């Protein structure tokens, strides 16, 4: 491998890390502060509206919810119910359905993290090695397009391909006629979780390559030139230059994925699961949905809010732990 003398310093590779550049950047931002404020106002408004304003609703985790809209408005809505303390959390830990949903969420999320997270990285490295620019752009478009399909549409596509009258069954029956009466691909509990992971990779892997390809584009080309002069092949250049150069981006995205491990993608599961796979497909989000909107008894929004609150607490704790571990390893992390 090429010597250390040929490796550029971080300031030469990334000039924006210098103190002079940061001072100039802050000066320009302050000079055009109203323009920047106008640009970020719509996104900031959405974050405040959907992320911060609903936060007082966490109070329902400690109440037996009774809808009431008095003269005091929101105060009456949140505080007119009976205070029950940690009763909902105590009930949660003795509910068999909760533990089933909790276990399914962990298993599905870990499977997606272990299999789905590295996939965009590998795909980015493969796309980056394509030298024909036209073909490279076509491949990026093809891989990215499924991201813009909603899970309702993707579920319909999956049904048309893998359902009882789908094309996959018809082709399979040509080779194995006995499958005609025993086809249950979408209703097989043994493969449902793997099917969720594979479908998630098909839909989101191309979109995930965007950040990695942008990071790869910022790698100093002189490093590759020096490696070629030292006789490094393509795989060694990827291993010793490309991957270390985008390691910071990989760590940040990995931390964010760890922080969302209790989110098993409600849209995907809700549109694909069914009664035969309920035991392996019911996750925390679908459990909350059923408690809130499909309960055959009195709907207790306090209990479902408590379940959602616990999920958020676990995600936050995992985010802090993953960030601390990354900083311990010498990376910047996200905080």
PyMOL commands that set and color helices and strands:
alter all, ss='L'
color gray80, all
select helices_A, chain A and resi 4-6+10-13+15-17+19-31+33-62+74-79+87-92+96-128+133-148+151-162+167-175+177-181+185-187+192-217+221-229+234-245+247-258+266-272+275-281+284-293+301-328
alter helices_A, ss='H'
color red, helices_A
select strands_A, chain A and resi 63-64+82-83
alter strands_A, ss='S'
color yellow, strands_A
deselect
rebuild
show_as cartoon
